[in-house]
Amino acid sequence: MYIHDEFDSTLLKERVDEFRDQVRRRLSGELTEDEFKSLRLMNGVYLQLHAYMLRIAIPYGTLSSTQMRMLAHVARKYDRGYGHFTTRQNIQFNWIKLSDLPDATADLASVGVHGIQTSGNCIRNVTTDQWAGVAPGEVDDPRIWAELLRQYSTLHPEFSFLPRKFKIAVTASDHDRAAVKIHDIGLRLHRNGAGEMGFEVLVGGGLGRTPFIGKTIKPFVARRDILTYIEAILRVYNQYGRRDNIYKARIKILVHELGIDKFAREVEDEWLSIKDGALALDEAVIADIRSRFKYPAYEKLTDNPDELKQALADPTFKAWYRNSVSHHRVPGYGIVTLSLKPVGGPPGDATAEQMDAIADLADRYAFGEIRVGHEQNLCFPSVAKRDLPALWRGLDAIGVATPNVNLVSDIIACPGLDYCSLANARAIPVAQEITRRFADHDTANLIGRLHINISGCINACGHHHVGHIGILGVEKNGEEFYQVTIGGRADEGAVVGTLIGPAVPYAQVANVVEDIVEAYLDLRLRPDELFIDTVKRLGVEPFKERAYATG
């Protein structure tokens, strides 16, 4: 956990006071909605289909138990008793009254949580791997670098009004759990041939109306130079990015139109003029940020305790353990994923009661720390294996121990037309129906790793482009239809999926998904050939034939 200082507290208090006055002026009529819009967006407040929505940043996906309890408090006092965790390590409250927003933000600020820059044309919440700092094989803890970027980018005077929103993600593992290739800037920590640690820098990734996978602009940037190099990218984008057309304003369009080589030359020229300036990182600065992270006091434990061996005799616990517990870098500990994807439930939602209980369980078993993942699940990054049976019982009692992590019912979905004014179609009911079709855990395990992503509109908040099966809601003559793609992925091998055919009506979507899955089970070479590999080997035609077969 990062330990915030008095500067952070003062900043948040002053921002809440400023926002309270802005809300007062809006409620009194001194500000019109149009005048209020840019002010509320910079505090994470959207005007949705039915109400205002408050989006809260969870920097690099890390929450303390105290902060989780405050999220529960806000859900209970100001909203309708729940919150929605997103793909970018945020939580959204969808029903807060405008008059309550200042009090809600003040309560959140009291524990160091806020909505600053979760919207607007600025650098949004910097995200990373939910297993950061505990995953085996990491070259460093990427949260340190995400925190550095958070401090650098918060209220940055030059980059608070970019041509369009800007997203940065960091990873330090060979397996990318942060989806860095679909971000405006993706950073991959690694060591070069000389053993020096630095960053591969990718630029121009993003989904939405025009999806692109990020391109490597520089294979290795030394730690000292990472801020100056990012500053150079942002300056080039700020200068050349389109402001006359919202659909062509993202950096991905600029990189595509200029070409990565010309864009890289522009960045290099800018970088050489600033690389030895004030943003060149001194090792003492890095060490100071590193020292502010508090790590658990791990014990020396056996990796196969008696408590675990005895519990594995229970087939229900065993299924959960195999699905939801992952290897930890410290022997005797495990990483536990909490599924927010119950059968028939809205993906990513958690009630106030669940959040309070999760905070209590984190204090008891996980050093008081909770993480939020890209897949809209939570995790406890460090749990002693001896405590796993007791933890499982606690998680099961509140409905977050469904053993479906990375399986067909572990669906990523945006709120869709149930909440969002931009959406063309519902997303949540589609996800709920698909989870019912694949509710049997034996069937889900037979299918194996398969990611389904659903978006209610072309803005792609559900990341449908990079789902193994992607579903996009579109509107046709006032009715909901859905396009289906297959073969996408968001990890280190990121690729955009391929459309398999014409859009299908709402009532047929789950049937099409079932047909695609059945085709995969028939076509795979062996039980361990993943869906994504079968699609890569055969292409989309065999799946298209099955999905659109008649009779």
C-alpha positions in Angstrom: 0.0 0.0 0.0 1.2 3.5 -0.8 1.2 5.9 2.2 -0.1 9.3 1.2 1.2 12.4 2.9 -0.2 15.8 4.0 0.2 17.2 0.5 -2.3 14.7 -0.9 -4.8 15.3 1.9 -4.6 19.1 1.4 -5.0 18.8 -2.4 -8.1 16.7 -2.0 -9.7 18.9 0.6 -9.2 22.0 -1.5 -10.6 20.2 -4.6 -13.7 19.1 -2.6 -14.3 22.7 -1.4 -13.9 24.0 -5.0 -16.3 21.4 -6.3 -18.9 22.1 -3.5 -19.0 25.7 -4.7 -19.4 24.6 -8.3 -22.3 22.4 -7.4 -23.9 25.2 -5.4 -23.7 27.5 -8.3 -25.2 24.8 -10.6 -28.1 24.2 -8.2 -28.8 27.9 -7.8 -28.9 28.4 -11.6 -25.7 30.5 -11.7 -24.2 27.9 -14.0 -26.0 26.2 -16.9 -25.5 22.5 -17.4 -23.2 23.3 -20.4 -21.1 25.6 -18.2 -21.0 23.0 -15.4 -20.1 20.1 -17.7 -16.4 20.7 -18.0 -16.1 21.3 -14.2 -18.0 18.2 -13.2 -16.1 16.0 -15.7 -12.7 16.9 -14.2 -14.1 15.6 -10.9 -15.4 12.3 -12.5 -19.1 13.3 -12.7 -21.1 12.2 -15.8 -24.7 12.9 -16.6 -26.0 9.5 -17.5 -29.3 8.2 -18.9 -31.2 8.5 -15.6 -29.0 10.4 -13.1 -25.5 11.7 -12.5 -22.7 9.1 -12.2 -19.6 9.5 -10.1 -16.5 7.6 -11.2 -13.8 7.1 -8.6 -10.2 6.3 -9.4 -8.5 3.4 -7.7 -4.8 4.2 -8.6 -3.1 1.1 -10.0 -6.0 -0.9 -8.6 -5.0 -0.8 -5.0 -7.4 -0.3 -2.1 -7.0 -0.5 1.6 -9.7 -2.0 3.8 -10.5 1.4 5.1 -11.0 2.8 1.6 -13.2 -0.2 0.7 -15.4 0.5 3.7 -15.8 4.1 2.6 -16.9 2.9 -0.9 -19.5 0.8 0.9 -20.6 3.8 2.9 -21.0 6.0 -0.2 -22.9 3.2 -1.9 -25.2 2.9 1.1 -25.7 6.6 2.0 -25.7 8.3 -1.3 -26.5 5.7 -4.0 -28.7 2.6 -4.2 -26.5 0.2 -2.2 -24.0 -0.9 -4.7 -21.1 0.1 -7.0 -19.8 -1.0 -10.4 -16.1 -1.8 -10.8 -14.8 -1.1 -14.3 -12.1 -2.3 -16.7 -9.8 0.6 -15.8 -9.6 0.1 -12.1 -12.3 2.6 -11.2 -15.6 2.2 -9.4 -18.8 3.9 -10.6 -21.8 5.0 -8.5 -24.7 5.4 -10.9 -27.5 7.0 -8.8 -26.0 9.9 -6.8 -28.0 13.1 -6.5 -26.2 16.2 -7.6 -26.9 17.8 -4.3 -25.2 14.9 -2.5 -22.1 14.9 -4.6 -20.1 17.3 -2.5 -20.7 15.4 0.7 -19.9 12.1 -1.1 -16.7 13.4 -2.5 -15.7 14.8 0.9 -16.3 11.5 2.6 -14.2 9.8 0.0 -11.4 12.4 0.2 -11.2 11.7 4.0 -9.6 8.3 3.1 -7.6 9.5 0.1 -10.0 8.5 -2.6 -11.3 10.8 -5.4 -12.7 11.2 -8.9 -10.1 13.7 -10.2 -9.3 13.1 -13.8 -11.4 10.0 -14.2 -13.0 12.0 -17.0 -12.2 14.9 -19.3 -9.5 15.3 -21.9 -6.6 14.6 -19.5 -4.4 11.8 -18.3 -6.9 9.4 -16.7 -6.3 6.9 -13.9 -2.9 5.1 -14.4 -3.5 1.4 -14.3 -1.4 -1.7 -13.9 -1.5 -5.4 -13.1 -3.7 -6.3 -10.1 -1.0 -8.8 -9.1 1.7 -6.1 -9.0 4.3 -6.7 -6.4 3.4 -10.3 -5.7 3.5 -12.0 -9.1 6.3 -14.4 -9.6 8.9 -13.3 -12.2 8.2 -9.5 -12.1 11.3 -7.4 -12.8 9.9 -4.7 -10.5 6.7 -3.6 -8.8 5.0 -1.6 -11.5 2.8 0.3 -8.9 5.9 2.4 -8.1 6.0 3.7 -11.6 2.3 4.1 -11.8 2.4 6.2 -8.6 5.2 8.3 -10.2 3.0 8.9 -13.2 0.0 9.7 -11.0 2.0 12.4 -9.2 3.3 13.7 -12.5 0.0 13.8 -14.3 -2.4 15.0 -11.6 -3.6 18.6 -12.5 -0.7 18.9 -15.0 -1.0 22.4 -16.3 0.1 21.5 -19.9 -1.9 18.3 -20.3 -5.2 19.0 -18.5 -6.8 19.9 -21.8 -5.5 17.4 -24.4 -7.2 16.8 -27.7 -8.9 13.8 -26.2 -8.8 11.5 -23.1 -5.5 9.8 -22.5 -4.8 6.5 -20.8 -1.6 4.9 -19.6 -1.0 1.3 -18.3 2.1 -0.3 -16.9 3.1 -4.0 -16.6 6.3 -5.7 -15.3 5.4 -9.4 -16.1 5.9 -11.5 -19.2 2.1 -12.2 -19.1 0.3 -8.9 -19.5 -2.7 -8.5 -17.2 -2.8 -4.7 -17.6 -3.8 -4.7 -21.4 -1.0 -2.2 -22.1 -1.3 -2.7 -25.9 -4.8 -1.1 -26.0 -3.8 2.1 -24.2 -2.6 5.4 -25.5 0.7 4.7 -23.9 1.7 1.2 -22.7 4.8 0.6 -20.6 6.4 -2.7 -20.2 9.2 -3.0 -17.6 12.0 -5.4 -18.6 15.8 -5.7 -18.7 17.9 -5.1 -21.8 20.9 -7.2 -22.9 23.1 -5.4 -20.4 20.8 -6.3 -17.5 19.6 -2.7 -17.1 16.0 -2.2 -16.1 13.9 0.1 -18.3 10.7 0.4 -20.4 9.5 -0.8 -23.7 7.2 2.1 -24.7 4.1 1.5 -26.9 1.9 4.2 -28.3 -1.3 4.6 -30.2 -3.4 1.7 -28.8 -7.1 2.1 -28.2 -10.5 0.6 -29.0 -13.7 2.5 -29.6 -14.9 3.4 -33.1 -11.5 2.8 -34.7 -9.5 0.1 -32.8 -5.7 -0.1 -32.9 -3.2 -2.2 -31.1 -0.3 -0.1 -29.7 3.0 0.0 -31.6 6.4 0.0 -30.0 7.9 3.5 -30.4 11.0 2.8 -28.4 12.1 -0.7 -27.3 14.1 0.5 -24.3 13.9 3.8 -22.3 16.1 3.9 -19.2 14.3 4.5 -15.8 16.0 8.0 -15.6 14.3 9.1 -18.8 10.8 7.7 -18.6 9.1 10.9 -17.5 10.9 13.0 -20.1 10.1 10.5 -22.8 6.4 10.4 -21.9 6.4 14.2 -21.7 7.8 14.3 -25.3 5.0 12.0 -26.5 2.3 14.2 -24.9 3.8 17.4 -26.3 3.8 16.0 -29.8 0.2 14.8 -29.4 -0.9 18.1 -27.8 0.6 20.0 -30.7 -0.6 17.8 -33.6 -3.7 16.0 -32.3 -7.0 16.9 -33.9 -9.3 19.2 -32.0 -11.8 19.8 -34.8 -13.2 16.2 -34.9 -13.9 14.2 -31.8 -13.7 10.9 -33.8 -10.2 11.7 -35.0 -8.8 13.3 -31.8 -7.2 10.2 -30.1 -3.5 9.7 -30.3 -4.1 6.4 -32.1 -5.4 8.3 -35.1 -2.4 10.7 -35.1 0.0 7.7 -35.0 -1.9 6.0 -37.7 -2.0 9.0 -40.0 1.6 10.1 -39.5 2.9 6.5 -39.3 4.9 5.2 -36.4 8.3 6.1 -37.8 7.5 9.7 -38.4 5.7 10.0 -35.1 8.8 8.5 -33.4 11.1 11.0 -35.1 8.9 13.9 -33.9 9.0 12.5 -30.3 12.7 11.9 -30.5 13.4 15.5 -31.5 11.2 16.8 -28.7 12.8 14.4 -26.2 16.4 15.3 -27.0 15.5 18.9 -26.1 14.2 18.0 -22.6 15.8 14.7 -21.6 18.3 16.3 -19.3 15.9 18.8 -17.8 13.9 18.9 -14.5 12.0 15.7 -15.2 15.1 13.5 -15.5 14.7 11.1 -12.6 17.1 11.0 -9.8 17.5 7.7 -8.1 16.7 9.4 -4.8 13.2 10.3 -6.2 12.5 6.7 -7.2 13.8 5.5 -3.9 11.5 7.9 -2.0 8.4 6.7 -3.8 9.5 3.1 -3.3 9.9 3.8 0.4 6.3 5.0 0.7 4.9 1.6 -0.3 4.2 -0.6 2.7 4.6 -4.3 2.0 3.2 -7.1 4.1 5.4 -8.7 6.9 5.4 -12.2 5.3 6.1 -15.1 7.6 8.2 -18.1 6.7 5.5 -20.7 5.9 5.2 -24.1 4.4 3.7 -24.1 0.9 1.5 -27.1 1.6 0.0 -26.6 5.1 -2.2 -29.3 6.8 -5.2 -26.9 6.7 -5.0 -26.8 2.9 -4.4 -30.5 2.5 -7.4 -31.3 4.6 -9.7 -28.8 2.8 -8.8 -30.1 -0.6 -10.8 -33.3 0.3 -13.9 -31.1 -0.2 -14.6 -31.1 -4.0 -16.3 -27.6 -3.8 -13.3 -26.0 -2.1 -11.0 -27.9 -4.5 -12.8 -26.5 -7.5 -12.5 -22.9 -6.1 -8.8 -23.4 -5.1 -7.8 -24.6 -8.6 -9.7 -21.8 -10.3 -9.3 -18.8 -8.1 -5.9 -19.2 -6.3 -2.7 -18.3 -8.1 1.0 -18.6 -7.4 2.6 -16.0 -5.2 6.2 -14.9 -5.2 6.6 -15.8 -1.5 6.3 -19.5 -0.6 3.3 -20.3 1.7 1.1 -17.5 0.2 -1.4 -17.3 -2.7 -3.1 -14.7 -4.8 -6.9 -15.0 -4.5 -9.3 -13.7 -7.1 -12.8 -12.7 -5.9 -15.3 -13.2 -8.7 -17.8 -10.4 -9.2 -19.5 -12.5 -11.9 -22.2 -14.6 -10.1 -24.5 -16.6 -12.3 -27.3 -14.2 -13.5 -25.7 -11.2 -11.9 -24.5 -7.9 -13.4 -20.7 -8.2 -14.1 -18.5 -6.1 -11.9 -21.1 -5.0 -9.3 -20.6 -5.3 -5.6 -23.1 -4.4 -2.9 -22.3 -2.2 0.1 -22.7 -5.3 2.3 -20.3 -7.2 0.1 -17.7 -4.4 0.2 -17.9 -4.2 4.0 -17.5 -8.0 4.3 -14.6 -8.0 1.8 -12.9 -5.3 3.9 -13.3 -7.4 7.0 -11.9 -10.5 5.3 -9.0 -8.5 3.9 -8.1 -7.3 7.5 -8.3 -10.9 8.8 -6.5 -12.7 6.0 -4.9 -10.3 3.4 -3.0 -7.6 5.3 -5.9 -5.2 4.7 -5.3 -4.9 1.0 -7.7 -5.4 -1.9 -6.9 -5.0 -5.6 -9.2 -4.3 -8.6 -8.4 -6.1 -11.9 -8.9 -5.2 -15.5 -11.4 -8.1 -15.8 -13.8 -6.4 -13.3 -13.0 -8.8 -10.5 -11.2 -8.1 -7.2 -8.3 -9.9 -5.6 -6.5 -10.3 -2.3 -2.8 -10.2 -3.3 -1.4 -12.0 -0.3 -3.1 -14.7 1.6 -1.4 -17.4 3.7 -2.3 -20.8 2.3 -3.2 -22.0 5.8 -6.0 -19.4 5.8 -7.5 -20.3 2.4 -10.2 -22.7 3.7 -11.5 -20.1 6.2 -11.3 -17.3 3.7 -13.2 -19.4 1.1 -16.0 -19.9 3.6 -16.2 -16.2 4.1 -16.1 -15.4 0.4 -18.7 -18.0 -0.4 -21.0 -16.6 2.3 -21.2 -13.3 0.4 -21.3 -14.6 -3.1 -17.9 -13.8 -4.4 -16.4 -17.3 -4.5 -17.9 -18.5 -7.9 -15.1 -20.6 -9.4 -15.4 -19.1 -12.9 -12.3 -16.9 -13.1 -11.1 -16.7 -16.8 -13.9 -19.1 -17.8 -16.8 -18.5 -20.2 -19.1 -16.9 -17.5 -16.4 -14.5 -16.3 -17.8 -11.8 -18.7 -16.6 -8.2 -19.0 -19.5 -5.9 -19.7 -20.1 -2.2 -19.7 -23.4 -0.8 -18.1 -24.9 -0.4 -21.5 -28.4 1.0 -22.2 -29.6 0.3 -18.6 -27.5 3.3 -17.5 -25.5 5.0 -20.3 -26.9 7.7 -22.5 -24.4 6.8 -25.2 -25.4 3.2 -25.5 -27.4 1.7 -28.4 -28.2 -1.6 -26.6 -28.2 -3.4 -23.3 -25.1 -5.2 -22.2 -25.9 -6.4 -18.7 -28.9 -8.6 -19.6 -26.9 -10.3 -22.4 -24.1 -11.1 -19.9 -26.7 -12.4 -17.4 -28.3 -14.7 -19.9 -24.9 -16.1 -21.2 -23.9 -16.9 -17.6 -27.1 -18.8 -17.1 -26.4 -20.9 -20.2 -22.9 -21.8 -18.9 -23.7 -22.0 -15.2 -22.5 -25.6 -14.9 -18.9 -25.4 -13.7 -18.0 -28.8 -15.2 -19.1 -27.5 -18.6 -17.2 -24.3 -18.1 -14.0 -26.2 -17.1 -14.4 -28.4 -20.1 -14.5 -25.3 -22.3 -11.5 -23.8 -20.6 -10.1 -20.3 -20.8 -12.5 -18.2 -22.9 -13.1 -14.4 -22.4 -16.4 -12.8 -23.5 -16.5 -9.0 -23.7 -19.7 -7.0 -24.2 -20.1 -3.3 -25.1 -23.4 -1.5 -25.5 -22.0 0.9 -28.1 -19.1 1.6 -30.3 -17.2 3.4 -27.5 -16.2 -0.1 -26.4 -16.1 0.4 -22.7 -16.6 -3.4 -22.5 -13.5 -3.9 -24.7 -15.4 -6.1 -27.1 -12.8 -5.8 -29.8 -10.3 -7.8 -27.7 -12.6 -10.4 -26.3 -12.1 -14.0 -27.4 -15.7 -13.6 -28.2 -16.7 -9.9 -28.6 -20.3 -8.7 -28.6 -21.2 -5.1 -29.7 -24.7 -3.7 -29.3 -26.0 -1.7 -32.3 -29.3 -0.1 -33.1 -31.3 -1.1 -36.2 -34.7 0.6 -36.8 -35.2 1.2 -33.1 -34.3 -2.4 -32.1 -31.3 -3.9 -30.4 -28.9 -6.0 -32.5 -25.5 -7.3 -31.7 -22.4 -7.8 -33.8 -20.2 -10.8 -32.9 -16.4 -11.0 -33.3 -14.0 -13.8 -32.4 -10.3 -14.1 -32.0 -9.5 -10.9 -30.1 -7.2 -10.8 -27.1 -5.9 -8.1 -24.7 -2.7 -9.7 -23.3 0.9 -9.6 -24.6 -0.3 -11.1 -27.9 -3.1 -8.5 -28.3 -5.1 -8.5 -31.5 -8.5 -7.2 -32.6 -11.1 -9.8 -33.2 -12.8 -10.5 -36.6 -16.4 -10.0 -37.3 -18.1 -13.3 -38.2 -21.2 -12.0 -39.9 -24.3 -9.7 -39.8 -25.7 -8.5 -36.5 -28.2 -10.7 -34.7 -31.3 -9.7 -32.7 -31.1 -9.5 -28.9 -33.0 -12.8 -28.5 -30.5 -14.7 -30.5 -27.2 -13.5 -29.0 -26.9 -16.2 -26.3 -27.7 -18.9 -28.9 -25.0 -17.6 -31.2 -22.5 -17.8 -28.4 -23.5 -21.3 -27.6 -23.1 -22.3 -31.3 -19.6 -20.8 -31.4 -18.6 -22.6 -28.2 -20.0 -25.9 -29.5 -18.1 -25.5 -32.7 -14.9 -24.9 -30.7 -15.4 -28.1 -28.7 -15.9 -30.0 -32.0 -13.0 -28.4 -33.8 -10.2 -28.2 -31.2 -7.4 -30.7 -31.6 -7.1 -31.6 -28.0 -8.7 -30.6 -24.7 -5.9 -28.2 -23.8 -6.1 -26.2 -27.1 -7.6 -22.9 -26.1 -10.5 -21.3 -27.9 -8.2 -18.4 -29.0 -5.7 -20.9 -30.5 -8.4 -22.8 -32.4 -9.6 -19.6 -33.9 -6.1 -18.6 -34.9 -5.5 -22.0 -36.5 -8.8 -22.3 -38.4 -10.0 -18.7 -38.9 -13.6 -17.6 -38.5 -15.3 -19.5 -41.3 -16.1 -22.7 -39.3 -17.6 -20.7 -36.5 -19.5 -18.5 -38.9 -21.1 -21.5 -40.6 -22.2 -22.9 -37.2 -23.5 -19.6 -35.8 -25.5 -18.8 -39.0 -26.7 -22.3 -39.8 -30.4 -22.6 -40.5 -32.7 -25.5 -40.0 
